């Protein structure tokens, strides 16, 4: 049976069993079928997300930067609003509240950014480590891996041209199956990977920018009007951020908006 026949059979989902040097050819066929199953499964997942759930491309990978922006903005609003509300309970002047708010915003942005960096880096390391455990050889380049497999199949009786063609397909199939296995077990896929430095930057910046909303009124107003303005502006922003989060969570935007708004109000009132 020619290589073309083997490939055609495997593309149709047929698992071929051959004799000597059939062990090598049988392995090839099994791996090729696995590759096809993996590819079909991945396409099925993408199709389900897009057609049934109505998800866009940027949502299929877990949201990426959108998740970091929403997380940073939410924490920036809630924590700084709670901070200025707490300081207002101890003073009747705008200046101390403004200083406390700025210091809190800077410290919070740095803390959130570093936390996002460590979290994203740890997630990436876990995924890479699990990839190695599942069989992905990270220390070998694709060319080296393909060459290694080609030599293996030549030793099992294939011609050089056939062995090289087989090695490329098998290497691709093994990688796809490993990625799918990791995704099923840990909920982590390569599409979800987000560079730690970008996650840190987006989270920290969103925290810093949004935290200005409850702070700025104290730079231009007396304390009482500033407090009222800060609270109202923060409440509206909390609702907007919560409603925006619904785009990612696929929940009701009204419910999501009111939920985040209520949490922010309770946090500020508790201080």
C-alpha positions as CSV (number, residue, x, y, z in Angstrom):
1,X,0.0,0.0,0.0
2,X,1.4,3.4,-1.0
3,X,1.8,6.4,1.3
4,X,-1.1,8.1,-0.6
5,X,-3.4,5.2,0.2
6,X,-2.4,5.2,3.8
7,X,-3.0,9.0,4.1
8,X,-6.4,8.7,2.3
9,X,-7.5,5.9,4.6
10,X,-6.4,7.7,7.7
11,X,-8.1,10.9,6.6
12,X,-11.4,8.9,6.4
13,X,-10.9,7.7,10.0
14,X,-9.7,4.2,9.0
15,X,-7.1,2.6,11.4
16,X,-5.0,0.2,9.3
17,X,-3.1,-2.7,10.8
18,X,-0.2,-4.0,8.8
19,X,2.5,-6.7,9.1
20,X,6.2,-6.4,9.2
21,X,7.5,-3.7,9.1
22,X,3.9,-3.1,10.0
23,X,4.6,-2.0,13.6
24,X,5.9,1.3,12.3
25,X,3.2,1.7,9.7
26,X,0.5,0.8,12.2
27,X,1.9,3.3,14.6
28,X,1.8,5.9,11.9
29,X,-1.8,5.2,11.0
30,X,-2.9,5.4,14.6
31,X,-1.1,8.7,15.2
32,X,-2.5,10.1,12.0
33,X,-6.0,9.2,12.9
34,X,-5.4,10.7,16.4
35,X,-4.3,13.9,14.6
36,X,-7.5,13.9,12.5
37,X,-9.6,13.4,15.6
38,X,-7.8,16.2,17.4
39,X,-8.3,18.5,14.5
40,X,-11.9,17.7,14.1
41,X,-12.5,18.1,17.9
42,X,-10.8,21.5,17.9
43,X,-12.9,22.7,14.9
44,X,-16.0,21.3,16.6
45,X,-15.3,23.3,19.7
46,X,-14.7,26.5,17.7
47,X,-17.8,26.0,15.7
48,X,-19.9,25.4,18.8
49,X,-18.6,28.5,20.5
50,X,-19.2,30.7,17.4
51,X,-22.5,29.3,16.1
52,X,-24.3,28.1,19.3
53,X,-22.9,30.5,21.9
54,X,-22.4,33.4,19.5
55,X,-18.9,33.9,20.8
56,X,-16.5,36.1,18.8
57,X,-12.9,35.1,18.1
58,X,-11.4,37.2,20.9
59,X,-13.8,35.5,23.4
60,X,-12.8,31.9,22.4
61,X,-9.4,32.2,24.0
62,X,-10.8,33.2,27.4
63,X,-10.9,36.9,26.9
64,X,-7.2,37.7,27.1
65,X,-6.7,41.4,27.9
66,X,-10.4,42.1,28.4
67,X,-10.4,40.0,31.5
68,X,-7.4,41.9,32.9
69,X,-8.9,45.3,32.1
70,X,-12.2,44.5,33.8
71,X,-10.5,43.0,36.8
72,X,-8.2,46.0,37.3
73,X,-11.0,48.5,36.7
74,X,-13.3,46.8,39.2
75,X,-10.7,46.6,41.9
76,X,-9.6,50.2,41.3
77,X,-13.1,51.6,41.7
78,X,-14.1,49.5,44.7
79,X,-10.9,49.8,46.7
80,X,-10.2,53.6,46.1
81,X,-13.9,54.5,46.7
82,X,-13.8,52.6,49.9
83,X,-10.5,54.3,50.8
84,X,-11.7,57.9,50.2
85,X,-15.0,57.1,52.0
86,X,-13.0,55.8,55.0
87,X,-10.7,58.9,55.1
88,X,-13.7,61.2,54.8
89,X,-15.0,59.7,58.0
90,X,-11.8,60.9,59.8
91,X,-11.4,64.4,58.2
92,X,-13.5,67.2,56.7
93,X,-10.8,68.5,54.4
94,X,-10.3,67.6,50.7
95,X,-6.5,67.7,50.7
96,X,-5.8,64.7,53.0
97,X,-8.4,62.7,51.2
98,X,-6.8,63.6,47.8
99,X,-3.3,62.6,49.0
100,X,-4.6,59.3,50.5
101,X,-6.5,58.5,47.3
102,X,-3.4,59.2,45.1
103,X,-1.1,57.1,47.3
104,X,-3.7,54.3,47.4
105,X,-4.1,54.4,43.6
106,X,-0.3,54.2,43.0
107,X,0.2,51.4,45.5
108,X,-2.9,49.5,44.3
109,X,-1.8,49.8,40.6
110,X,1.7,48.4,41.4
111,X,0.2,45.7,43.6
112,X,-2.4,44.7,41.0
113,X,0.1,44.7,38.2
114,X,2.6,42.6,40.0
115,X,-0.1,40.2,41.1
116,X,-1.4,39.9,37.5
117,X,2.2,39.3,36.3
118,X,2.9,36.5,38.8
119,X,-0.5,34.9,38.2
120,X,-0.1,34.9,34.4
121,X,3.5,33.7,34.6
122,X,2.5,30.9,37.0
123,X,-0.4,29.8,34.7
124,X,2.0,29.8,31.7
125,X,4.6,27.7,33.6
126,X,2.0,25.2,34.7
127,X,0.8,24.8,31.1
128,X,4.3,24.4,29.8
129,X,5.2,21.9,32.5
130,X,2.0,19.9,31.9
131,X,2.8,20.0,28.1
132,X,6.2,18.4,28.8
133,X,4.5,15.8,31.0
134,X,2.0,15.0,28.3
135,X,4.8,14.4,25.7
136,X,5.6,17.7,24.1
137,X,9.3,17.9,23.7
138,X,10.0,21.6,24.4
139,X,13.8,21.2,24.2
140,X,13.6,20.1,20.6
141,X,12.9,22.3,17.7
142,X,10.2,21.3,15.2
143,X,13.0,20.5,12.6
144,X,14.8,18.3,15.1
145,X,11.7,16.5,16.2
146,X,10.7,15.8,12.6
147,X,14.2,14.6,11.8
148,X,14.1,12.3,14.8
149,X,10.8,10.8,13.8
150,X,11.9,10.4,10.2
151,X,15.0,8.4,11.3
152,X,12.7,6.3,13.5
153,X,10.4,5.4,10.6
154,X,13.3,4.7,8.3
155,X,14.6,2.2,10.8
156,X,11.2,0.5,10.7
157,X,11.4,0.0,7.0
158,X,10.0,3.1,5.3
159,X,11.7,4.9,2.5
160,X,13.3,8.3,3.2
161,X,10.7,10.3,1.4
162,X,7.8,8.4,3.1
163,X,9.5,8.7,6.5
164,X,9.9,12.4,6.2
165,X,6.2,12.9,5.2
166,X,5.0,10.6,8.0
167,X,7.2,12.3,10.6
168,X,5.7,15.8,9.9
169,X,2.1,14.5,10.2
170,X,2.8,12.4,13.3
171,X,4.6,15.3,15.1
172,X,1.6,17.6,14.3
173,X,-0.8,15.0,15.6
174,X,1.1,14.4,18.8
175,X,1.2,18.2,19.5
176,X,-2.5,18.6,18.9
177,X,-3.5,15.7,21.1
178,X,-1.3,17.0,23.9
179,X,-2.8,20.5,23.7
180,X,-6.3,19.1,23.7
181,X,-5.5,16.9,26.7
182,X,-4.1,19.8,28.7
183,X,-7.1,21.9,27.8
184,X,-9.6,19.3,29.0
185,X,-7.7,18.6,32.2
186,X,-6.7,22.1,33.3
187,X,-8.9,24.4,31.2
188,X,-5.7,25.9,29.7
189,X,-5.0,26.2,26.0
190,X,-2.4,27.9,23.9
191,X,-5.0,30.4,22.7
192,X,-5.6,31.5,26.2
193,X,-2.0,32.3,26.9
194,X,-1.4,36.0,27.5
195,X,2.1,37.4,28.0
196,X,2.6,38.2,31.7
197,X,4.0,41.6,31.1
198,X,0.9,42.6,29.0
199,X,-1.4,41.2,31.7
200,X,0.5,43.2,34.3
201,X,0.4,46.4,32.2
202,X,-3.3,46.2,31.4
203,X,-4.4,45.4,35.0
204,X,-2.2,48.0,36.5
205,X,-3.1,50.7,34.1
206,X,-6.9,50.0,34.2
207,X,-6.7,50.1,38.0
208,X,-4.8,53.5,38.0
209,X,-7.0,55.1,35.4
210,X,-10.4,54.1,36.8
211,X,-9.2,54.9,40.4
212,X,-9.0,58.6,39.3
213,X,-12.8,58.7,39.2
214,X,-13.4,58.8,43.0
215,X,-10.2,60.9,43.5
216,X,-10.4,63.8,41.1
217,X,-13.4,65.5,42.6
218,X,-11.4,66.2,45.8
219,X,-8.9,68.2,43.6
220,X,-11.5,70.7,42.4
221,X,-14.3,70.7,45.0
222,X,-15.0,71.2,48.7
223,X,-15.2,68.0,50.7
224,X,-19.0,67.5,50.8
225,X,-19.6,68.2,47.0
226,X,-16.5,66.1,46.2
227,X,-17.8,63.1,48.2
228,X,-21.2,63.2,46.6
229,X,-19.6,63.6,43.1
230,X,-17.1,60.8,43.8
231,X,-19.8,58.4,45.0
232,X,-22.2,59.1,42.2
233,X,-19.5,58.9,39.5
234,X,-18.2,55.7,41.0
235,X,-21.6,54.1,41.1
236,X,-22.3,54.9,37.5
237,X,-18.8,53.6,36.5
238,X,-19.3,50.4,38.5
239,X,-22.5,49.8,36.7
240,X,-20.9,50.4,33.3
241,X,-17.9,48.1,34.1
242,X,-20.3,45.4,35.4
243,X,-22.4,45.7,32.3
244,X,-19.3,45.4,30.1
245,X,-18.2,42.3,32.0
246,X,-21.4,40.6,30.8
247,X,-20.1,40.7,27.3
248,X,-17.4,38.3,28.5
249,X,-19.4,36.2,31.0
250,X,-22.4,35.9,28.7
251,X,-24.8,36.9,31.5
252,X,-27.5,39.6,31.7
253,X,-25.8,43.0,31.4
254,X,-28.3,44.6,33.7
255,X,-27.9,42.0,36.4
256,X,-24.1,42.1,36.1
257,X,-24.1,45.9,36.3
258,X,-26.2,46.1,39.4
259,X,-24.3,43.3,41.0
260,X,-21.0,45.1,40.7
261,X,-22.6,48.4,41.7
262,X,-24.0,46.8,44.8
263,X,-20.6,45.3,45.8
264,X,-18.9,48.7,45.4
265,X,-21.5,50.5,47.5
266,X,-21.4,47.9,50.3
267,X,-17.6,48.0,50.3
268,X,-17.6,51.8,50.6
269,X,-20.3,51.8,53.2
270,X,-18.5,49.3,55.3
271,X,-15.5,51.7,55.7
